[in-house]
Amino acid sequence: MPRFSFYHQEKISSAAERYVNETKRVLGVLEKHLSDPANKGWLACGRYTIADLGFIAWMNLVERLPIKLAEFPAVEAWFKKMVARPAVKAGYKGGPYEIKE
């Protein structure tokens, strides 16, 4: 979703706004899921899985949008936990989406 804001040659404010709003909606769903004690702060099975690893790329792009992750505290905590993992840092090192701390 957020890639539209970065890669579309023509800047269409209504489209960019729509995608930012949709991203906020998805973050709200994610916030509810991560806040549920049964999920233990992870996306699947109550533990770190490939689902978390797969979703970090999307979240890394969300960080570059005009969205304050502080509005989604469980998502923000999950994101910080993920980018602190040495394997995640190593996987993104030197690439176009290198994780910024």
C-alpha positions, -999 to 999 in steps of 0.1 A, spaced: 0 0 0 25 27 10 47 22 -21 23 43 -41 35 73 -21 71 67 -30 71 53 -65 42 68 -85 56 94 -108 26 117 -107 18 130 -72 -20 126 -67 -28 139 -33 -62 123 -31 -48 89 -39 -19 93 -15 -43 103 12 -65 73 5 -35 49 8 -23 66 40 -58 62 55 -60 25 44 -26 20 60 -39 35 92 -69 11 90 -46 -19 87 -25 -6 116 -57 -4 137 -64 -41 129 -28 -50 137 -30 -29 170 -61 -49 181 -44 -82 173 -11 -74 189 -29 -60 220 -48 -93 226 -29 -111 255 -35 -144 238 -12 -134 209 16 -124 233 26 -95 210 32 -116 179 13 -120 146 8 -158 147 8 -186 172 17 -164 201 54 -165 191 79 -152 166 71 -167 132 77 -161 95 45 -140 96 64 -114 117 94 -116 95 73 -112 64 54 -82 77 85 -62 88 92 -51 52 57 -35 50 62 -19 84 96 -5 74 78 14 46 51 26 70 78 43 90 84 66 61 47 78 58 32 107 77 18 83 103 28 84 140 34 49 153 28 62 188 -9 62 179 -6 24 178 15 15 209 13 -23 205 24 -20 168 52 3 178 64 -21 205 63 -50 180 82 -30 154 109 -20 178 112 -56 190 115 -67 154 141 -42 143 162 -49 174 166 -85 162 202 -91 148 189 -112 120 164 -86 109 191 -59 109 215 -81 90 188 -90 64 182 -53 56 218 -40 59 229 -22 28 196 -25 9 172 1 -2 151 -4 29 179 -6 54 164 -3 89 170 31 104 173 34 141 
